[in-house]
Every structure is written in C-alpha cells, then in structure tokens.
Amino acid sequence: MKPLLPTIVRLFAYAGLMFIMALVIQFDFAEGEVKEDSLIEITQEILLFVSSILLIVFSSKAKGYKIFHLTLAGFLGVHFVREFDFWLNVQLFDKAWQVLALIILVLIIVMVIRNWKKFIFEFVAISKTYGFAFFFSGLIILHVFSRLYGRKLMWIDLLRDTHDKYVIEDNGEKVIALRDFMRPVKDASEESIELLAYSIIFIGVVEMIMFSVKSSKKIQS
C-alpha cells in the first residue's frame, strides 16, 4: 500500500484541482458571458503565474535542470504576458505585449544558446517523464485543439437551427443576429477548454519539478 500512496495523493490532488476549475467555469456561466475580467481568465493567469514562479524558485534546488526550468519559466512568461494583451495595449502603448514578450523571448534564446549542451541534456532527460507528457498534452490542447474548437463557423453550424427557431423576429429580421447569438456560447466554451489546458500544463510543471528535484538530490548524494 505504501508504494501506492504518492499516486493516491496525486489522484485526489489533481481531481481536486479539476473540481475547482469546474466551479470557476460554473461561476462564469452563471454570469451569462465570459469577458476579459472573468474568473476563468483570472484563473488562467494565476495558473501561468504560479507555474512560472515555481519553476524559477525550484531552479536553484534542482541544479541539474536549472536551464530547462528557467527556459520553461520564460516560455510560460510569454503566455502570461499574452493573457494581458488588451490591458497592456491600452494602458501602455499599442503592441506593448508583443514588445514585452519579445524581450522575454530574446532572454530565453540567449540563455539557451549560451548553455546549449546543458539544455539539450536536461531537455532529453525530462522529456521522458510523464510530467513532460502532461505538459506537452496541455500545450497541444491550448494551441491546437482550443483554436480549432473555437472556430466561429463550427458554432454557427451548431446553433443555426436553435437561433432560427427561438430568436424573435422584428420586421422579418431576427432581433439577435446569428453571430451575436453564437458568440457568448463559443467564447465561454473556448475559454473553458483553455482553462483545462492550463490546468494540465500546471500539473505537468509540478510533476517535472518533483522529478528534477529528486534527480538532482540523487546526483548530489
């Protein structure tokens, strides 16, 4: 039973995380629309921020994977800045988020180039872990599936019949246009998928950190 304890703890911890994410989604759905300042958006930003901070903090404790941790922290930092694109562009200047993201990206590239062999060694080692598999899966869901899932034409096809049957007409035209009728549902669903992706990425980060810390301790001992 004792060898199974870490797996059981993970099961309940990650199930609890998903339960919280479901409550976040439920809260925003009750509001009727997912906006830029919605709880879903805020939770996505929190997950990104915490993931980046954990990677930076534990980079010193897992010295055998320091470059990988800092690179990944920067990579997620770019995503974090991207989540604030509208606010940064309004409060600072147009395309502010692109400038900040580019600065982080340049710093990452310089660090990786200077430590290329070490980075490759760390990357190859950690890419064989299931923590990396979690992270990689979350990344694909975020950048591929959620984008395809959120295509407007797909949601228009789904909701066209419902719109035509139930939306009131005025002078022969629908009071609410099909695209306006579709948008809240499409946005809420897409943002929920992104929240799921960020949750999986967070789990992957936690697992990779635990692996790298344990591996570094073994090397030192």
N, C-alpha and C positions, 0 to 999 in steps of 0.2 A: 504493500500500500504506500509506503513512504516514497518509493521512486516515482509514483504517480502524482504525488502531492503538487509539484510545480505545474503540471499540466492541468490539474483540477483548479488550482488558483487562477491560472491564466483563463480557463474556461469561464469562470464566474466574473473575473475582472473585465474581460473583453465583452462578455454578454451584458454586463452592467453598463459598459460604455455605449453599446448599441441601444440599450434601453433608454439611456439619457438622450441619445441622438433622436430616437423616435419621439420622445417627449418634446424636444426642441421643434421638430417638424410639426407635431400636433399643435403646439402653441402658435406657430406662424400660420398654419392652415386655418385656425380659428379666427385669425385677423382678416382672412379673405384674400390676402395678396402678400407675396414675398418681395420686399423692397430692399434698397441698398443698406438700410439700417436695421434690417430684420434680425431676429435672433439666430436664424440659420446662417446668415452672412457673418455675424459676430462670432458664432461658434467656429466657423471655418477659420477665421482669422486667429482665434485663440489656439486652435489645434496646430496651425502653422507656426505661430509664435513659440508655443511651448516645445514643439518638436525641434525648432532651431536652437532654442536656449539649452535644451537637454543635450543636444549634440555638441554644442560649444563647451558646456560645463564638463561633460564626460570625456572630451577630447584629451584632457590632461590626465585623466585617470586610466584611459585606455591608450597609452602612448604608442602601442603597436598599430593603432588605427587612427592616429591623430589627423593625418592629412585627409583621409576619407571622411572623417566626421566633420571637419571644418569645410570641406568641399560640399558635402551634403547640406550642411547648415546654410551655406551661401546659396545653394540651389533652391532650398525652401524659402530663403530670404527673398529671393526674386519673386517667388509666388506670393509671398506676404505683401510685398510692395504692389504687385499686380492687383491684389484684392482692394487696394486703396486708390486705384487709378482715378476714379471720378473725384474723390476728395482732394487728392494731390494736384490734379489738373486745375481744380477750381481755386484751392487755397494758395498754391504756389505759382505755377505757370503752366501753360499748355505743354503737354507731353512730359510733365515732371516725373511721372512714374517711370517712363522709358529711360530717362536720364539716370535716375537712382538705380534702376535695375541694371543698366549698362555698367555703372560704376562697380556694383557688386559682382557682376559677371566678369569684368576685367580683373578684379582682385582674385577671383577664383581661378581664372585661366593662368595668371602669373604664378600663383601658388602651386598649381598642378604642374606647370612646365618646370619650375624650379625643383620640384620633388617628384618628377615623372616616374622613376623606377619604383620609389616607395609607394606612390599612389597606385600604380598598377598591381603591385604585390598585395596591397591591402584590399583593393577592389576585387581581385580574383578570389582571395580568401573569403571575403564576406559575401560575395555573390553566390556562394554555395550554401548559405544558410537559409532557413525558411523565413527568417526575419526579412531578408532581402526579397524573397518571393512575395511576402505580404506587401512590401513597399512597391515593388515593381508592378504588382497587380493593381494596387491603388492608383499608381501613376497612369496605367493604361485606361482604367475606368475614368479617371479625371480628364485626360487629354484626348481620348479616342471615343469611348462609349458615350460619355455625357454630351459630347459635341454632336454626335450622330443622333443620339436620343432627343436632343433639344431642337432638331430641325423643324422649322415652322410648318413646312408642307406636310410633314407626317402628322402633326397635331391638328392641322386644318382638315386633313382626311378623316381623322378620328372623330372630330367634334362637329363636322359639317351637318350631318343629319340631325343631331340634337339641336344645333343652332337654328336650322330651318324649321324644326317642329315647334320649338318652345319660345323662341325670342319674338317679342311683339313687333308687329309691323305698323308703320305710320306712312300713309300715302303710298303704299306699295313697296316701301323700303323698310328693312329691318332697323329697329331703333338702335341696336348694338351691332356693329359690323362684325363679320366672322373673325377677322384678325384680332379685334379687341376682345371678343368673346373667348378666343383661344388663349390669348397671351397670359393671363394670370395662372391658368392651369399649366401651361407649358413652362413658364418661369419657375413656378413652385416645384414642379416635378424635376426639372433640370437641376435646380439648386439643391434639392434633396439628394439627388444622385451624387452631386459634387460633395455634399457633406459626408455621405457614405464613403466616398473615395478618400477624403481627407482623414476620416476615422481609420480606414485601413492603412493609410500611409503612416499615421501616428503609431498604430500597433507595430508596423514594420520597423519604425525608428526605435521604439522601446526594445524590441527583440534584438535588433542589431547592436544596440548599446550593451545589453546584457551579455551578448555573445562576445563582443570586443573586450569588455571589462574582464570577463572570466578568462579569455585567451591571453590577455596581457598579464594577468596575475600568474598564470601557469608559466609563461615565458620568464617572468621575473624570479619565480621560485625554482 
